[in-house]
Amino acid sequence: MVILLFFVIHWYLSLFAQTFFLHRYAAHGMFTMSKFWEKVFYVLTWIFQGSSFLSPYGYGVMHRLHHAHADTEEDPHSPKYSHNLFDMMWKTKQIYHGIKEHTIAIDDKFKKGVPRWDFVEKLGSSWISRIAWGTAYTLVYIQFAPYWWMFLLLPIHYIMGPVHGVIINWFAHKYGYINFKVNDTAKNLLPFDFLMMGESYHNNHHKLGGRANFGVKWHEFDPTYPIILLFNQLGILKLKKNNDLNYM
């Protein structure tokens, strides 16, 4: 029970960091926040994602490229141009690393306004940090796992961030349903998104890229959106106007 609870908590904390801070804030700027709160969420992203920390800068720029070039040869992660899931993950990693390390040329328009804090970027991306977090996860399993098969979950902890990314970037471009006609293969993977905190409404997001609420139909509940509304009420962030409109 402890191990399963630990896995679920890590799954959703890591996913929250990715969808709230990396995706909706760093990539799309759906809301604004002060530099203080930006740094708070930078640190929380490092804690929540741990060994699979993803650079908000690298993620933000790469995701903008994805929207600009979805399902073309310039898309950083399109199933259409990869032989299999692992091939796409490897290509994504190479492009992400090139963006983060400034080794590939990126048009300035894709970098504008993307947050960057070099200290946490370097800390979270360092092998010392990744190994330390991975060791911590392993020790939890050694201490609390009653069955050997539970250790099969450990690799997911190690690469949690990329796992979340590939679920959407691969499967949500292959399977699911469509609410909107778009110029790519983005689909809504789940009718009720209990697994990905709203990220699985990928077709909705590709049609309404600046909208903070990823759900549009009555059954499409986006668990991240109420948190954004709460943070807006508390003054932690400022939600941009018209982000709470209902479309269906």
PyMOL commands that set and color helices and strands:
alter all, ss='L'
color gray80, all
select helices_A, chain A and resi 2-27+35-52+56-68+79-81+85-100+108-111+118-125+127-144+148-158+160-171+202-207+224-234
alter helices_A, ss='H'
color red, helices_A
select strands_A, chain A and resi 31-32+238-239
alter strands_A, ss='S'
color yellow, strands_A
deselect
rebuild
show_as cartoon
